[in-house]
Amino acid sequence: MFERFQKGVQFLRDDNDKLFKGRLLIVVKDIATSDVDQIFSEFSEKIISFCQDCTDENGESESFVMQMYKDSINIHIEPYPPLMHDSFFEKFSVLRESIENLPIIHGDGGIAFLRHMKAIMARLTLKDWNSNLSEQIAKSVVERVQQYIECVINFGTLAISKKFESLERFDINEDIEVMSLTKKEKIE
Protein backbone atom coordinates (compact mmCIF):
# COMPACT_ATOMS: atom_id res chain seq x y z
CA MET A 1 0.00 0.00 0.00
CA PHE A 2 2.81 2.43 0.89
CA GLU A 3 4.51 1.76 -2.47
CA ARG A 4 1.35 2.73 -4.38
CA PHE A 5 1.06 5.99 -2.46
CA GLN A 6 4.74 6.66 -3.11
CA LYS A 7 4.29 6.25 -6.88
CA GLY A 8 1.19 8.45 -6.80
CA VAL A 9 2.94 11.29 -5.00
CA GLN A 10 5.80 11.21 -7.51
CA PHE A 11 3.19 11.56 -10.26
CA LEU A 12 1.69 14.59 -8.47
CA ARG A 13 4.99 16.15 -7.38
CA ASP A 14 4.34 19.53 -9.04
CA ASP A 15 0.87 19.81 -7.55
CA ASN A 16 1.54 18.79 -3.93
CA ASP A 17 1.41 22.34 -2.58
CA LYS A 18 -1.98 22.94 -4.20
CA LEU A 19 -3.51 19.67 -3.06
CA PHE A 20 -2.26 18.45 0.27
CA LYS A 21 -2.55 20.92 3.11
CA GLY A 22 -4.28 18.79 5.67
CA ARG A 23 -3.49 16.24 8.30
CA LEU A 24 -3.15 12.49 8.01
CA LEU A 25 -5.16 10.43 10.47
CA ILE A 26 -4.39 6.73 10.52
CA VAL A 27 -7.14 4.89 12.36
CA VAL A 28 -6.16 1.40 13.45
CA LYS A 29 -9.39 -0.42 14.21
CA ASP A 30 -10.36 -3.27 16.50
CA ILE A 31 -7.57 -2.74 19.04
CA ALA A 32 -8.00 -4.02 22.57
CA THR A 33 -7.27 -1.48 25.31
CA SER A 34 -4.32 -3.57 26.52
CA ASP A 35 -2.67 -3.42 23.06
CA VAL A 36 -2.97 0.34 22.39
CA ASP A 37 0.60 1.27 23.39
CA GLN A 38 2.14 -1.59 21.43
CA ILE A 39 0.12 -0.82 18.26
CA PHE A 40 0.87 2.90 18.51
CA SER A 41 4.58 2.16 18.90
CA GLU A 42 4.65 -0.28 15.95
CA PHE A 43 2.85 2.10 13.58
CA SER A 44 5.00 5.05 14.64
CA GLU A 45 8.20 3.09 14.04
CA LYS A 46 6.94 1.88 10.65
CA ILE A 47 6.13 5.40 9.46
CA ILE A 48 9.40 6.85 10.79
CA SER A 49 11.34 4.04 9.13
CA PHE A 50 9.48 4.52 5.85
CA CYS A 51 10.13 8.28 5.88
CA GLN A 52 13.84 7.78 6.59
CA ASP A 53 14.25 5.09 3.90
CA CYS A 54 12.92 7.43 1.19
CA THR A 55 15.47 10.24 1.21
CA ASP A 56 17.24 11.96 -1.66
CA GLU A 57 20.97 12.75 -1.93
CA ASN A 58 20.45 15.93 0.16
CA GLY A 59 18.89 13.95 3.00
CA GLU A 60 15.40 15.36 2.39
CA SER A 61 12.52 12.95 2.66
CA GLU A 62 10.87 11.88 -0.58
CA SER A 63 8.31 9.67 1.14
CA PHE A 64 4.67 10.23 0.24
CA VAL A 65 3.91 10.98 3.88
CA MET A 66 6.34 13.89 4.08
CA GLN A 67 5.56 15.07 0.54
CA MET A 68 1.83 15.20 1.25
CA TYR A 69 1.76 16.34 4.86
CA LYS A 70 5.09 18.26 5.09
CA ASP A 71 5.63 17.76 8.81
CA SER A 72 5.33 14.86 11.24
CA ILE A 73 3.11 17.10 13.40
CA ASN A 74 0.41 16.60 10.76
CA ILE A 75 0.43 12.80 11.13
CA HIS A 76 -1.75 11.20 13.79
CA ILE A 77 -2.16 7.52 14.65
CA GLU A 78 -5.32 6.64 16.49
CA PRO A 79 -5.96 3.08 17.75
CA TYR A 80 -9.71 2.37 17.92
CA PRO A 81 -11.47 -0.28 20.00
CA PRO A 82 -13.80 -2.84 18.40
CA LEU A 83 -16.99 -1.39 16.89
CA MET A 84 -19.46 -2.63 19.49
CA HIS A 85 -17.37 -1.45 22.42
CA ASP A 86 -18.67 1.64 24.30
CA SER A 87 -15.35 3.45 24.08
CA PHE A 88 -15.52 3.28 20.25
CA PHE A 89 -18.41 5.72 20.19
CA GLU A 90 -16.81 7.93 22.85
CA LYS A 91 -13.60 8.16 20.79
CA PHE A 92 -15.62 8.76 17.65
CA SER A 93 -17.37 11.69 19.32
CA VAL A 94 -14.03 13.19 20.44
CA LEU A 95 -12.63 12.74 16.92
CA ARG A 96 -15.63 14.52 15.42
CA GLU A 97 -15.20 17.49 17.76
CA SER A 98 -11.47 17.75 17.04
CA ILE A 99 -12.10 17.66 13.26
CA GLU A 100 -14.77 20.34 13.53
CA ASN A 101 -12.37 22.56 15.50
CA LEU A 102 -9.58 22.38 12.90
CA PRO A 103 -8.86 25.59 11.00
CA ILE A 104 -10.25 25.83 7.49
CA ILE A 105 -7.40 25.24 5.07
CA HIS A 106 -9.11 25.78 1.73
CA GLY A 107 -10.81 29.12 2.38
CA ASP A 108 -12.64 29.07 -0.93
CA GLY A 109 -14.71 26.07 0.09
CA GLY A 110 -12.27 23.73 -1.60
CA ILE A 111 -13.15 24.84 -5.13
CA ALA A 112 -9.52 25.03 -6.32
CA PHE A 113 -8.73 21.74 -4.57
CA LEU A 114 -11.73 20.07 -6.23
CA ARG A 115 -10.73 21.47 -9.63
CA HIS A 116 -7.21 20.04 -9.25
CA MET A 117 -8.48 16.67 -8.05
CA LYS A 118 -10.91 16.37 -10.98
CA ALA A 119 -8.12 17.13 -13.45
CA ILE A 120 -5.83 14.61 -11.76
CA MET A 121 -8.52 11.92 -11.74
CA ALA A 122 -9.17 12.56 -15.44
CA ARG A 123 -5.44 12.21 -16.16
CA LEU A 124 -5.29 8.96 -14.23
CA THR A 125 -8.36 7.60 -16.03
CA LEU A 126 -6.86 8.47 -19.42
CA LYS A 127 -3.42 7.22 -18.31
CA ASP A 128 -2.06 10.60 -19.36
CA TRP A 129 1.31 10.80 -17.64
CA ASN A 130 2.83 13.61 -19.70
CA SER A 131 0.40 16.51 -20.06
CA ASN A 132 0.62 19.70 -18.05
CA LEU A 133 -1.98 19.79 -15.28
CA SER A 134 -1.95 23.59 -15.07
CA GLU A 135 -2.90 23.80 -18.75
CA GLN A 136 -5.81 21.41 -18.22
CA ILE A 137 -7.09 23.40 -15.27
CA ALA A 138 -6.75 26.68 -17.17
CA LYS A 139 -8.74 25.20 -20.09
CA SER A 140 -11.42 24.05 -17.66
CA VAL A 141 -11.70 27.54 -16.18
CA VAL A 142 -11.87 29.11 -19.65
CA GLU A 143 -14.77 26.80 -20.48
CA ARG A 144 -16.55 27.82 -17.28
CA VAL A 145 -15.98 31.51 -18.00
CA GLN A 146 -17.44 30.99 -21.47
CA GLN A 147 -20.52 29.39 -19.89
CA TYR A 148 -21.06 32.32 -17.53
CA ILE A 149 -19.65 35.13 -19.67
CA GLU A 150 -22.51 37.51 -18.90
CA CYS A 151 -21.89 37.28 -15.14
CA VAL A 152 -18.15 37.69 -15.67
CA ILE A 153 -18.69 40.85 -17.71
CA ASN A 154 -21.32 42.32 -15.37
CA PHE A 155 -19.83 41.38 -12.01
CA GLY A 156 -16.22 40.26 -12.55
CA THR A 157 -16.99 36.90 -11.00
CA LEU A 158 -18.58 33.57 -11.75
CA ALA A 159 -22.04 33.35 -10.23
CA ILE A 160 -23.37 29.86 -9.83
CA SER A 161 -26.49 29.11 -7.80
CA LYS A 162 -26.46 32.56 -6.19
CA LYS A 163 -22.94 31.93 -4.83
CA PHE A 164 -20.03 34.01 -6.04
CA GLU A 165 -16.78 32.36 -7.02
CA SER A 166 -13.74 34.50 -7.68
CA LEU A 167 -11.80 34.21 -10.89
CA GLU A 168 -8.25 32.91 -10.51
CA ARG A 169 -5.09 34.39 -12.04
CA PHE A 170 -3.13 31.36 -13.14
CA ASP A 171 0.09 33.27 -13.70
CA ILE A 172 0.45 34.01 -9.97
CA ASN A 173 -2.05 31.50 -8.45
CA GLU A 174 -4.20 34.16 -6.76
CA ASP A 175 -7.84 35.07 -6.93
CA ILE A 176 -8.81 38.25 -8.71
CA GLU A 177 -10.19 40.57 -6.06
CA VAL A 178 -13.61 42.04 -6.77
CA MET A 179 -13.58 45.59 -5.38
CA SER A 180 -17.24 46.49 -5.53
CA LEU A 181 -19.97 44.13 -6.51
CA THR A 182 -23.36 45.57 -7.28
CA LYS A 183 -26.16 43.39 -8.45
CA LYS A 184 -27.48 44.88 -11.68
CA GLU A 185 -29.88 42.13 -12.58
CA LYS A 186 -31.15 38.87 -11.18
CA ILE A 187 -28.74 35.97 -11.59
CA GLU A 188 -30.28 32.56 -12.08
Buried (B, 14 or more C-beta within 10 A) or exposed (E): EBEEBBEBBEEBEEBBEBBBBEBBEBEBEEBEEEBBEEBBEEBBEEBEEBBEEBEEEEEEBBBBBBBBBBEBEBBBBBBBBEEEBEEBEEBEEEBEEEEEEEEEEBEBEEBBBEBBBEBBEBBEEEEEEEEEBBEBBBEBBEEBBEEBEEBBEBBBBBBBEEEBBBBBEEEEEEBEEEEEEEEEEEBE
